[in-house]
Amino acid sequence: MDKDVKMRVKIAMESLGISAYSIAKSCSINERTIYEQTNGSSRIGVSAVAALLSVSPELSAEWLLRGTGEMLISSVVPTEGQPREHRENTDTSTS
């Protein structure tokens, strides 16, 4: 299962253009730790998964952890033209 989660983390990071550096910078985790957990032989940790989810609110935790559903949550739209770490959640549903 760990391999599957690691694979989905790598797919998400690549698809969303997120680097280990940007995750580390925004979540105060060592960049090397993130890199080793996503690209090396280290197991992926909860802190790395949580950090990825925090910098990518449009990413589905259900998809990331279980592989079910879509990779992106349709109700969260990233703000275009801003670096990922400065984006805010934008809920497209109406109240």
Buried (B, 14 or more C-beta within 10 A) or exposed (E): EEEEBBEBBEEBBEEBEBBBEBBBBBBEBEBEBBBBBBEEEBEBBEBBBEBBBEBBBBBBEEBBBEEEEEBBBEEBBBEEEEEBEEBEEEEEEEE
